[in-house]
Amino acid sequence: MSDQDSGPSAAGSPADASDQEEVELVQEKAPSPIPAPTAERSASPSPSVAESVQGRKGKGRAVSFAVESQTRPRHAAPTLDSSGSHIMSRSLTMDSTSKPPPKYKYGRRNRGSKLANSVAIGPKGASDGEGLREGIAYSSGEVIVPGYHSENPTQLPKTPRQAPLHKAAVQETPYKHSSDSYKTENAEQLQKAVGLELDGTWMEDEGAIMEDFHSAPGTPGMSRISDFLSWYSGYNNATKKWVAMPDNPADEDATVYLPMINIMNAILGYFRLKKRRADLTYNMYIPHQHEAYEKKVSTKPDILLVGHGDAFSKLQGFPDKPTYEHCAAPVEMKLERNLSIANDEKQLAVYARECFVQQPNRRFVYALLLTEKRVRVYQFDRGGVLYSQWYDIGTSAITFVQIILAIASEDENQIGFDTRIRWVGEERYFEDPQADEPKRYKIINPDSPFRRRTIRGRGTTCWKVVDDLGHLYMLKFSWKTIDRVGEWEHLERIKNANPPLKHVGTMDSYRVIQKLSDLRHGVVLLDRKKNFHDREYYYTLQTHYGSPLEKFRSVLQLYRAFRDAVSASMELLQIGIVHRDISSRNILLDRREGTKGGGWGVLIDFDMAIFLDREASQVRTDFRTGTRAFQSLKVLHGLGTHDHLDELESCFYVFSWVLFTFQGPGAPVAKLPDFLESWESGDPKIASAGKRSFLIERSLRLKLSGWPASARLLFSGLQSLFAQIAIPRVTHLLEEQEFEKMNLSEDEKNALREEAENVIKDALGTLPEVDSTNDCNDWLTVEAKRHYLKILNLIDTAIMREMSQSTDPRDHVEVAGPSNYTIEESDEERDLAPGSTQEGIQDTAEESAPASGRASPEPVEQHHEPVASANPRSRSTSYSYSSVHSNKRSASQEPEPAANVSVAARKVKRVKGSHSKSRDR
């Protein structure tokens, strides 16, 4: 529809009669949802009906709004009927008489020096700080799943979980609960997951939200809203009531919803918000987006404030049916007597989560919890939830009107959209006018970016974009915790490495946009608490390398990409970086496929990476850091420091995941194996036990259906190696902890240590010897390089075996030494230059897989450069379990006290015969 025939302007209203009085609700390009006034404001408004708060200074008058004085506690006890029984609403699921929540102290910027108490609802939750990422966790509290609007029955037939593919299929950092990869067979399970994800993050604003709504530039003044209330026949100024709203409605049905819809649309019409509309959806299933292996879920919010605009969607008009893609704000309406606030809020959270999912450029989402008497505002963002006090919709009608106008603002920035991502006709573009060199990029995947399906956390979203010259990039938005080193710092070191790192992704540009606290209406925690951490919103623009590992088209391509990922880890270690999140998502297939100076695989995503020449405490293992499914045994136990062996073990788990979730190229298995389910467990003990069994279960190689013999042999070799290394070193470190509790002499302790170290020395005896003068330094030690070379040798052997069976000409492409080719000069990108067609934009790795991953035998020469021959005269250093008991320098040891050690100062020696020949020269 056009704006003319879709606007809800009320006929005969003053707004309809006079275009000159049209009011723009909020200021465009404001840095926060509602800009905080520059003048100092009072600590908080009084909850008294008779009291008022001062408006923004400089207006020349005081503005008052009434606040309901008798507000029920946020988790009020259920109402009792005449018989003394609980009156159960359709969504009452939890005992709301649980112990009161902890109070957190916070301050409010520009509100003087007074402090107020902010209530964080729910039991004390898990940390969201250092190293935390979205993923599942665990809770000792029992949550009763509610029965509310859903097209799915509460009990559904159990079906096998299909193997996850890309996107949100594999869970990320697992310390806290996350709805990203929760197995949601119905909406009730999703509500449980979202409730756990937000546990401990609910914070009351003490009037800050409404204060900003009221004082926002362009907000209609008190007199204008009073004019509307006098003009609108649906409001009685004498009784301070909305005429059509029943005092004691019998049921939650259209007798309550329809009057509220009419009131909202009357407000939107009077103030000429033509791109916003309130739709009645209480009896309408609205579908959620879902992965291929998930059941379809739909939910039924009572009311949706829908809209359209450049930041919303391609459709520049109202949809035929309300969708979350067009949702400006979801509204849940209950009867006063049926309020179950804790569960009603979780329903709102489910709706808000789906807004984030279907609106990838959304920074925060407003929502309302309404009754026939009062209203509360919620702001869902990457830190959790900020909520207002209750306001009486009758006696505080002016405040209620202001709330509706604020959450329905036609300034898309003010209601949470990142307007750098916009639709122009049929195309979607990214443009940052605040960048040093503003430039417009066309988005190639406008409807299917990679994104996290969560509310709280980093909210990572990745778009594939192309510039005017046809160069492809990956545009990544994310929210990092404020105290974490920015990903761009690691990318800068990688970019400046000499020689360049061949198998590691680099960055073209980045920009930090804002802080989460900028969106919190001036509410700031003064006491640092686990569940509340400020975050920075940023984006990076990186060269687009190719598709994720799981898009492999042949067995050889998988082997080569896997090999390059291992090489990338070694390259990073050589410049003092440990990745700490090697996962199937972070290994890409290099679309250059071994030609033009490129490789076959690229390691990306340095959100969790650390510098080895920084604080030693940052290198400690933390099971909250990384992707649970691919964490090493030592990391799951939280032992020692995060070292190169943890990185290599993660590489092995990634390779194993692909082997057991596919039966060859493009052939995912129907059911995720049980042992892989255990890898994703929120309990690190369960995940650790599953991986320990995986390492010692030799018969697993026989379960690799659809794979060639080379895959079984490679898997078996890697499994045996890590069983000999990973398990003994974890056992040793656990014993070290027990030593401190036992009254043992130093001689006894040393004897036990020697016995344990002999076990791993036996495994090291099978590793290749290396020349300590070649490529090694304080980070890439001799012992570390021996581990890398052992694994690379195993992969090279598998590549040779597979190449001898392949007739695919792409498997035998020759690489004639170094090349000056850069990825910006690819054939694909030249085809995208001005004047050329854009129809060919797609990754070669996303083409359909061949009918078979292998072909008839034909011995050929190996394409990948084999590992350099080991020097038989060299002597290796002895392996150490941790930095505590070794006299040798290793990547796991604490660095010498030099805060700013430059890479150049390491004076790394390189010789032609070393493994570094796999890099560009």
ZAMARGU-4260 file (C-alpha; in steps of 0.2 Angstrom, whole numbers, plus 5000, padded with zeros to 4 digits):
<rodrens>
0) 5000/5000/5000 | 5005/5018/4998 | 5007/5030/5012 | 4991/5039/5006 | 4979/5024/5007
5) 4988/5015/5022 | 4989/5029/5035 | 4979/5028/5050 | 4975/5047/5052 | 4959/5050/5060
10) 4947/5059/5049 | 4942/5077/5055 | 4956/5077/5068 | 4966/5093/5070 | 4981/5084/5063
15) 4972/5079/5048 | 4966/5097/5046 | 4983/5106/5047 | 4999/5099/5040 | 5008/5114/5048
20) 5005/5106/5065 | 5013/5089/5060 | 5025/5084/5073 | 5041/5073/5070 | 5042/5062/5085
25) 5061/5060/5087 | 5077/5067/5080 | 5085/5058/5066 | 5102/5051/5068 | 5102/5052/5086
30) 5115/5042/5095 | 5104/5033/5107 | 5085/5027/5107 | 5080/5043/5115 | 5094/5056/5117
35) 5097/5060/5135 | 5095/5078/5139 | 5110/5088/5142 | 5104/5097/5158 | 5105/5088/5174
40) 5089/5079/5179 | 5082/5073/5195 | 5087/5056/5202 | 5070/5048/5199 | 5052/5053/5197
45) 5041/5050/5212 | 5028/5036/5211 | 5015/5047/5218 | 5000/5051/5207 | 5000/5069/5213
50) 5018/5072/5210 | 5026/5077/5194 | 5043/5077/5186 | 5052/5091/5178 | 5053/5091/5159
55) 5069/5095/5149 | 5076/5112/5155 | 5074/5126/5144 | 5057/5122/5138 | 5050/5136/5149
60) 5037/5126/5158 | 5036/5111/5170 | 5028/5095/5162 | 5019/5083/5173 | 5013/5065/5171
65) 5005/5055/5184 | 5011/5038/5190 | 5001/5025/5198 | 5005/5024/5216 | 5000/5007/5220
70) 5011/4996/5210 | 5011/4977/5213 | 5029/4970/5215 | 5036/4964/5199 | 5034/4946/5203
75) 5017/4948/5212 | 5009/4933/5220 | 4995/4926/5210 | 4977/4933/5213 | 4966/4921/5223
80) 4947/4918/5218 | 4933/4917/5231 | 4938/4899/5235 | 4956/4903/5238 | 4962/4895/5223
85) 4975/4902/5212 | 4967/4911/5196 | 4978/4904/5183 | 4981/4914/5167 | 4984/4905/5151
90) 5003/4908/5153 | 5005/4906/5172 | 5019/4894/5174 | 5031/4898/5188 | 5028/4901/5207
95) 5029/4920/5208 | 5032/4919/5227 | 5050/4915/5225 | 5063/4924/5236 | 5065/4942/5231
100) 5078/4946/5218 | 5095/4954/5222 | 5096/4973/5221 | 5110/4981/5210 | 5116/4998/5213
105) 5117/5009/5198 | 5119/5028/5193 | 5111/5038/5180 | 5121/5049/5169 | 5116/5067/5169
110) 5104/5064/5184 | 5115/5071/5198 | 5125/5062/5211 | 5111/5052/5219 | 5110/5034/5218
115) 5095/5023/5216 | 5092/5004/5218 | 5089/4994/5202 | 5081/4977/5204 | 5089/4964/5194
120) 5075/4950/5193 | 5079/4932/5194 | 5093/4922/5203 | 5110/4927/5201 | 5116/4921/5184
125) 5131/4916/5175 | 5145/4928/5170 | 5144/4938/5154 | 5161/4945/5155 | 5178/4940/5149
130) 5177/4927/5136 | 5159/4925/5136 | 5149/4922/5121 | 5132/4916/5116 | 5129/4897/5119
135) 5121/4886/5131 | 5124/4884/5150 | 5115/4876/5164 | 5105/4880/5179 | 5101/4871/5195
140) 5084/4880/5196 | 5068/4871/5189 | 5058/4880/5176 | 5041/4875/5173 | 5037/4877/5154
145) 5021/4888/5151 | 5007/4884/5140 | 5003/4899/5129 | 4999/4904/5112 | 5007/4891/5100
150) 5002/4881/5085 | 5012/4867/5092 | 5005/4855/5105 | 5015/4855/5121 | 5020/4837/5118
155) 5026/4833/5101 | 5032/4816/5094 | 5050/4814/5096 | 5060/4815/5080 | 5078/4813/5077
160) 5088/4829/5077 | 5096/4832/5060 | 5114/4836/5059 | 5117/4855/5061 | 5123/4863/5045
165) 5130/4881/5045 | 5123/4897/5054 | 5117/4894/5071 | 5118/4876/5071 | 5133/4873/5083
170) 5132/4882/5100 | 5144/4895/5105 | 5152/4900/5121 | 5142/4889/5133 | 5144/4897/5150
175) 5126/4904/5150 | 5110/4898/5142 | 5106/4904/5125 | 5091/4902/5114 | 5103/4902/5098
180) 5104/4883/5096 | 5091/4877/5109 | 5082/4862/5103 | 5065/4870/5102 | 5052/4858/5096
185) 5038/4870/5101 | 5036/4888/5107 | 5035/4883/5125 | 5053/4876/5124 | 5058/4892/5116
190) 5051/4902/5130 | 5060/4892/5143 | 5077/4894/5133 | 5074/4913/5132 | 5070/4914/5150
195) 5086/4906/5155 | 5096/4916/5143 | 5090/4932/5151 | 5090/4926/5169 | 5098/4939/5180
200) 5098/4953/5167 | 5082/4961/5171 | 5085/4979/5177 | 5072/4992/5182 | 5075/5010/5176
205) 5068/5020/5190 | 5059/5032/5178 | 5073/5034/5165 | 5065/5027/5150 | 5049/5038/5152
210) 5060/5053/5156 | 5069/5051/5139 | 5053/5047/5130 | 5045/5063/5137 | 5060/5075/5134
215) 5065/5068/5116 | 5066/5081/5103 | 5051/5082/5092 | 5040/5073/5105 | 5022/5082/5105
220) 5020/5093/5120 | 5009/5091/5134 | 4996/5103/5127 | 4995/5095/5111 | 4993/5078/5119
225) 4979/5086/5130 | 4971/5092/5114 | 4971/5074/5107 | 4963/5068/5123 | 4950/5082/5122
230) 4946/5078/5104 | 4946/5059/5105 | 4928/5053/5110 | 4936/5037/5116 | 4943/5046/5131
235) 4933/5053/5146 | 4943/5068/5153 | 4931/5069/5168 | 4933/5051/5174 | 4951/5049/5167
240) 4946/5033/5158 | 4946/5026/5141 | 4928/5024/5137 | 4928/5007/5127 | 4939/4999/5140
245) 4929/4988/5152 | 4932/4990/5170 | 4931/4972/5174 | 4932/4962/5158 | 4927/4944/5160
250) 4940/4936/5148 | 4955/4940/5138 | 4947/4942/5121 | 4942/4954/5108 | 4932/4964/5121
255) 4949/4969/5128 | 4960/4969/5113 | 4949/4978/5101 | 4947/4994/5112 | 4966/4994/5114
260) 4969/4993/5095 | 4957/5007/5092 | 4965/5018/5105 | 4983/5015/5098 | 4977/5018/5080
265) 4968/5034/5085 | 4984/5040/5093 | 4995/5035/5077 | 4982/5043/5066 | 4980/5059/5075
270) 4999/5062/5075 | 5001/5057/5057 | 5012/5041/5059 | 5007/5034/5043 | 5020/5021/5042
275) 5014/5013/5059 | 4999/5003/5063 | 4993/4992/5077 | 4987/4975/5072 | 4976/4963/5082
280) 4986/4946/5082 | 4980/4937/5097 | 4971/4924/5086 | 4984/4924/5072 | 4999/4912/5071
285) 5015/4922/5066 | 5029/4911/5060 | 5047/4911/5066 | 5062/4908/5055 | 5070/4891/5058
290) 5084/4880/5053 | 5082/4865/5041 | 5084/4853/5056 | 5071/4862/5067 | 5053/4861/5069
295) 5042/4876/5063 | 5037/4887/5077 | 5024/4900/5077 | 5018/4912/5091 | 5003/4924/5093
300) 5007/4940/5102 | 4991/4949/5107 | 4995/4965/5097 | 5009/4970/5085 | 5014/4987/5081
305) 5019/4985/5063 | 5028/4997/5051 | 5037/4999/5035 | 5052/5009/5030 | 5069/5008/5022
310) 5077/4999/5037 | 5063/4987/5039 | 5061/4977/5023 | 5060/4978/5004 | 5041/4979/5005
315) 5037/4998/5007 | 5020/4996/5013 | 5010/4986/5026 | 5011/4967/5023 | 4995/4958/5020
320) 4998/4948/5036 | 5008/4955/5051 | 5025/4948/5052 | 5040/4949/5064 | 5050/4956/5050
325) 5038/4972/5050 | 5036/4972/5069 | 5040/4989/5077 | 5035/4983/5094 | 5026/4968/5101
330) 5013/4970/5114 | 5006/4957/5127 | 4990/4961/5135 | 4983/4953/5151 | 4969/4955/5163
335) 4975/4963/5179 | 4969/4948/5189 | 4978/4936/5177 | 4995/4944/5178 | 5009/4932/5180
340) 5023/4945/5177 | 5038/4933/5176 | 5030/4922/5163 | 5021/4936/5153 | 5038/4944/5152
345) 5046/4929/5145 | 5032/4929/5132 | 5037/4946/5127 | 5055/4941/5126 | 5051/4927/5114
350) 5043/4940/5102 | 5057/4952/5104 | 5070/4938/5100 | 5061/4935/5084 | 5062/4953/5080
355) 5081/4952/5081 | 5081/4936/5071 | 5070/4943/5057 | 5077/4961/5058 | 5096/4958/5058
360) 5100/4976/5058 | 5090/4979/5075 | 5100/4985/5090 | 5086/4985/5102 | 5068/4981/5103
365) 5054/4990/5113 | 5039/4980/5119 | 5024/4983/5131 | 5015/4973/5144 | 4998/4980/5145
370) 4982/4977/5156 | 4965/4985/5155 | 4972/4997/5169 | 4991/5000/5167 | 5007/4998/5155
375) 5025/4994/5157 | 5039/4997/5144 | 5053/4985/5140 | 5069/4987/5131 | 5077/4971/5125
380) 5095/4973/5120 | 5112/4964/5119 | 5114/4967/5138 | 5097/4959/5143 | 5082/4969/5148
385) 5078/4986/5155 | 5060/4989/5160 | 5050/5004/5167 | 5039/5006/5182 | 5020/5004/5179
390) 5010/5018/5173 | 4991/5020/5174 | 4984/5021/5156 | 4969/5031/5162 | 4975/5044/5175
395) 4992/5045/5166 | 4984/5045/5149 | 4997/5058/5143 | 5011/5047/5148 | 5002/5032/5139
400) 5001/5042/5123 | 5019/5047/5124 | 5024/5029/5126 | 5014/5024/5110 | 5022/5038/5100
405) 5039/5033/5106 | 5039/5015/5102 | 5030/5018/5085 | 5042/5032/5080 | 5045/5034/5061
410) 5063/5038/5065 | 5069/5020/5063 | 5085/5024/5072 | 5075/5029/5087 | 5066/5012/5088
415) 5082/5002/5087 | 5087/4999/5069 | 5104/5002/5063 | 5100/5013/5048 | 5117/5010/5040
420) 5108/4995/5032 | 5094/5001/5021 | 5084/4996/5007 | 5084/5006/4991 | 5071/4999/4979
425) 5074/4981/4977 | 5092/4981/4983 | 5099/4982/5001 | 5115/4993/5004 | 5127/4997/5018
430) 5134/5014/5020 | 5141/5022/5035 | 5141/5041/5033 | 5152/5043/5049 | 5166/5033/5042
435) 5183/5041/5037 | 5179/5037/5019 | 5160/5035/5017 | 5157/5022/5003 | 5141/5012/4998
440) 5141/4993/4997 | 5128/4982/4989 | 5123/4968/5000 | 5123/4951/4991 | 5114/4941/5004
445) 5100/4954/5009 | 5088/4941/5016 | 5100/4928/5023 | 5114/4935/5033 | 5123/4925/5046
450) 5117/4930/5063 | 5115/4924/5081 | 5097/4920/5086 | 5098/4927/5103 | 5094/4943/5112
455) 5109/4944/5125 | 5127/4943/5119 | 5137/4948/5105 | 5123/4947/5092 | 5135/4944/5078
460) 5128/4947/5060 | 5138/4945/5044 | 5133/4951/5027 | 5142/4948/5010 | 5144/4965/5001
465) 5152/4971/4985 | 5159/4988/4981 | 5157/4998/4965 | 5173/4989/4958 | 5166/4972/4961
470) 5177/4968/4976 | 5169/4956/4988 | 5169/4958/5007 | 5162/4951/5023 | 5154/4965/5033
475) 5153/4959/5052 | 5143/4968/5066 | 5145/4963/5084 | 5144/4968/5102 | 5160/4964/5112
480) 5162/4966/5131 | 5170/4983/5134 | 5185/4975/5143 | 5189/4963/5129 | 5203/4967/5116
485) 5195/4972/5100 | 5195/4960/5086 | 5203/4973/5075 | 5219/4974/5086 | 5222/4956/5082
490) 5218/4959/5063 | 5230/4974/5063 | 5244/4962/5069 | 5240/4949/5056 | 5239/4962/5043
495) 5256/4969/5047 | 5264/4951/5049 | 5280/4949/5038 | 5279/4938/5029 | 5260/4938/5026
500) 5250/4925/5034 | 5243/4914/5020 | 5229/4905/5028 | 5222/4919/5040 | 5209/4931/5036
505) 5214/4950/5036 | 5204/4966/5039 | 5201/4981/5027 | 5193/4993/5039 | 5183/4994/5055
510) 5174/5006/5066 | 5167/5007/5084 | 5150/5014/5083 | 5143/5015/5101 | 5142/5008/5118
515) 5127/4998/5125 | 5126/5010/5139 | 5123/5024/5126 | 5106/5015/5123 | 5102/5013/5142
520) 5094/5030/5145 | 5108/5035/5156 | 5106/5020/5168 | 5124/5014/5172 | 5130/5001/5185
525) 5142/5008/5197 | 5145/4991/5205 | 5152/4979/5193 | 5141/4963/5193 | 5143/4947/5184
530) 5127/4949/5173 | 5129/4967/5167 | 5143/4971/5156 | 5144/4986/5145 | 5148/4982/5127
535) 5154/4990/5111 | 5145/4990/5095 | 5157/4989/5080 | 5159/4983/5063 | 5174/4976/5052
540) 5175/4975/5034 | 5185/4960/5028 | 5190/4952/5012 | 5177/4939/5007 | 5186/4922/5006
545) 5172/4909/5003 | 5159/4898/5010 | 5160/4889/5027 | 5169/4872/5028 | 5153/4862/5028
550) 5151/4868/5010 | 5165/4857/5004 | 5162/4849/4986 | 5175/4835/4987 | 5185/4825/5000
555) 5201/4833/4994 | 5194/4850/4996 | 5190/4846/5014 | 5207/4839/5018 | 5216/4854/5010
560) 5205/4866/5019 | 5208/4857/5036 | 5226/4857/5033 | 5226/4876/5030 | 5217/4878/5046
565) 5230/4869/5055 | 5244/4879/5046 | 5234/4895/5051 | 5235/4891/5069 | 5254/4889/5068
570) 5255/4905/5058 | 5246/4914/5072 | 5256/4906/5085 | 5272/4912/5077 | 5266/4930/5079
575) 5260/4928/5097 | 5241/4925/5094 | 5231/4911/5101 | 5214/4910/5092 | 5204/4901/5106
580) 5188/4898/5095 | 5193/4887/5081 | 5176/4880/5075 | 5167/4874/5060 | 5160/4892/5058
585) 5177/4900/5058 | 5186/4890/5044 | 5181/4895/5027 | 5184/4887/5010 | 5196/4899/5000
590) 5188/4902/4984 | 5205/4904/4975 | 5207/4885/4978 | 5226/4884/4978 | 5228/4896/4963
595) 5234/4914/4961 | 5243/4914/4978 | 5229/4908/4988 | 5226/4892/4998 | 5211/4881/5001
600) 5206/4886/5019 | 5206/4902/5029 | 5204/4904/5048 | 5193/4919/5053 | 5185/4927/5068
605) 5197/4934/5081 | 5184/4939/5094 | 5191/4927/5107 | 5209/4928/5102 | 5223/4934/5114
610) 5240/4940/5113 | 5254/4930/5121 | 5264/4945/5125 | 5250/4953/5135 | 5243/4949/5153
615) 5247/4931/5157 | 5230/4929/5166 | 5222/4931/5149 | 5230/4915/5143 | 5222/4904/5157
620) 5209/4891/5150 | 5191/4896/5152 | 5177/4884/5148 | 5166/4900/5145 | 5177/4904/5130
625) 5175/4897/5113 | 5163/4885/5105 | 5158/4871/5117 | 5157/4857/5104 | 5176/4860/5099
630) 5183/4864/5116 | 5198/4854/5121 | 5198/4842/5136 | 5209/4854/5146 | 5199/4869/5142
635) 5183/4860/5148 | 5192/4856/5164 | 5198/4874/5166 | 5216/4868/5169 | 5232/4877/5165
640) 5234/4889/5151 | 5226/4889/5133 | 5240/4883/5122 | 5244/4877/5105 | 5238/4859/5109
645) 5221/4866/5114 | 5221/4874/5097 | 5225/4858/5088 | 5213/4848/5098 | 5200/4860/5092
650) 5205/4857/5074 | 5203/4838/5076 | 5186/4840/5084 | 5180/4851/5069 | 5186/4838/5057
655) 5178/4825/5066 | 5162/4835/5067 | 5161/4836/5048 | 5165/4817/5046 | 5151/4812/5058
660) 5138/4824/5052 | 5141/4821/5033 | 5142/4806/5023 | 5152/4815/5009 | 5151/4831/5000
665) 5133/4839/5001 | 5126/4823/5010 | 5122/4828/5029 | 5117/4813/5040 | 5099/4812/5045
670) 5102/4811/5064 | 5116/4819/5075 | 5126/4805/5083 | 5123/4804/5102 | 5141/4807/5106
675) 5141/4824/5097 | 5125/4829/5107 | 5136/4827/5122 | 5149/4838/5115 | 5137/4852/5115
680) 5131/4849/5133 | 5129/4865/5144 | 5138/4855/5158 | 5157/4854/5154 | 5158/4838/5164
685) 5146/4830/5152 | 5155/4837/5137 | 5172/4832/5144 | 5166/4814/5148 | 5159/4813/5130
690) 5176/4818/5122 | 5186/4807/5133 | 5176/4792/5127 | 5177/4798/5109 | 5196/4799/5110
695) 5198/4781/5116 | 5184/4773/5106 | 5193/4765/5092 | 5178/4757/5083 | 5171/4775/5079
700) 5181/4774/5063 | 5170/4760/5057 | 5155/4771/5058 | 5161/4783/5045 | 5148/4779/5032
705) 5151/4787/5014 | 5169/4791/5017 | 5184/4784/5008 | 5198/4774/5017 | 5209/4789/5017
710) 5196/4798/5029 | 5195/4783/5041 | 5214/4782/5042 | 5217/4801/5044 | 5203/4801/5058
715) 5211/4785/5066 | 5228/4793/5066 | 5222/4809/5074 | 5212/4801/5087 | 5226/4790/5092
720) 5238/4805/5094 | 5226/4816/5104 | 5222/4801/5115 | 5240/4799/5119 | 5242/4818/5123
725) 5226/4826/5128 | 5220/4813/5141 | 5237/4811/5150 | 5240/4830/5152 | 5223/4833/5159
730) 5226/4818/5171 | 5243/4826/5176 | 5235/4843/5179 | 5221/4836/5189 | 5234/4827/5200
735) 5244/4843/5202 | 5229/4850/5210 | 5228/4836/5222 | 5246/4837/5226 | 5242/4853/5235
740) 5229/4845/5246 | 5240/4830/5251 | 5254/4830/5263 | 5267/4824/5251 | 5286/4828/5251
745) 5294/4836/5236 | 5302/4820/5231 | 5286/4811/5231 | 5278/4825/5220 | 5293/4825/5208
750) 5292/4806/5206 | 5274/4807/5202 | 5277/4821/5190 | 5291/4811/5181 | 5280/4796/5180
755) 5266/4806/5172 | 5278/4815/5160 | 5285/4799/5154 | 5268/4794/5147 | 5267/4809/5136
760) 5286/4807/5131 | 5281/4790/5123 | 5269/4799/5112 | 5281/4813/5108 | 5293/4799/5102
765) 5283/4797/5087 | 5283/4816/5082 | 5295/4822/5069 | 5311/4831/5074 | 5314/4849/5068
770) 5328/4861/5067 | 5326/4874/5081 | 5333/4887/5070 | 5319/4886/5057 | 5304/4897/5061
775) 5304/4894/5080 | 5303/4908/5092 | 5297/4911/5110 | 5279/4907/5104 | 5281/4894/5091
780) 5293/4883/5101 | 5302/4867/5095 | 5290/4856/5104 | 5275/4866/5097 | 5281/4865/5079
785) 5284/4846/5081 | 5265/4844/5086 | 5260/4854/5070 | 5271/4845/5059 | 5265/4828/5065
790) 5247/4833/5061 | 5251/4841/5045 | 5261/4825/5040 | 5245/4815/5043 | 5234/4826/5033
795) 5247/4826/5019 | 5247/4807/5018 | 5228/4808/5017 | 5229/4820/5003 | 5241/4809/4993
800) 5230/4794/4995 | 5215/4804/4989 | 5223/4812/4975 | 5229/4795/4968 | 5210/4791/4967
805) 5204/4807/4959 | 5202/4812/4941 | 5194/4829/4944 | 5206/4841/4935 | 5203/4854/4949
810) 5212/4842/4961 | 5228/4842/4950 | 5230/4861/4947 | 5248/4866/4948 | 5255/4880/4958
815) 5270/4888/4950 | 5278/4896/4965 | 5274/4912/4973 | 5262/4924/4965 | 5259/4943/4966
820) 5240/4940/4965 | 5229/4948/4978 | 5212/4942/4982 | 5205/4959/4975 | 5210/4954/4958
825) 5200/4937/4957 | 5191/4932/4941 | 5175/4933/4951 | 5177/4951/4956 | 5183/4956/4939
830) 5166/4950/4932 | 5158/4961/4945 | 5166/4977/4939 | 5156/4991/4933 | 5147/4987/4917
835) 5147/4968/4920 | 5132/4957/4925 | 5129/4954/4943 | 5121/4937/4940 | 5136/4927/4943
840) 5139/4932/4961 | 5140/4916/4971 | 5154/4907/4979 | 5161/4893/4970 | 5160/4883/4986
845) 5141/4885/4985 | 5139/4877/4969 | 5131/4860/4969 | 5142/4846/4974 | 5147/4832/4962
850) 5138/4816/4962 | 5152/4808/4971 | 5166/4816/4981 | 5179/4804/4973 | 5182/4798/4955
855) 5191/4783/4947 | 5209/4780/4951 | 5223/4789/4942 | 5239/4792/4951 | 5244/4810/4951
860) 5256/4822/4959 | 5251/4829/4976 | 5246/4847/4975 | 5248/4853/4993 | 5266/4856/4997
865) 5272/4842/5009 | 5279/4846/5026 | 5298/4849/5025 | 5308/4834/5029 | 5313/4834/5048
870) 5332/4837/5052 | 5338/4820/5060 | 5352/4829/5068 | 5341/4841/5078 | 5336/4839/5096
875) 5319/4843/5103 | 5315/4851/5119 | 5305/4840/5131 | 5287/4843/5132 | 5280/4852/5148
880) 5262/4850/5154 | 5261/4868/5159 | 5272/4883/5162 | 5274/4879/5181 | 5286/4864/5179
885) 5295/4867/5163 | 5312/4876/5161 | 5308/4877/5142 | 5299/4891/5134 | 5283/4886/5126
890) 5267/4895/5120 | 5258/4889/5136 | 5271/4898/5147 | 5269/4915/5154 | 5279/4928/5144
895) 5293/4937/5151 | 5288/4954/5158 | 5288/4964/5143 | 5272/4972/5140 | 5274/4978/5122
900) 5285/4965/5114 | 5285/4969/5095 | 5284/4955/5083 | 5300/4961/5074 | 5310/4961/5090
905) 5308/4942/5090 | 5320/4940/5076 | 5313/4925/5069 | 5324/4915/5058 | 5318/4907/5042
910) 5326/4895/5031 | 5321/4888/5014 | 5318/4870/5021 | 5306/4874/5034 | 5287/4872/5034
915) 5286/4891/5032 | 5287/4888/5013 | 5268/4885/5013 | 5267/4903/5015 | 5267/4916/5001
920) 5285/4923/4998
</rodrens>
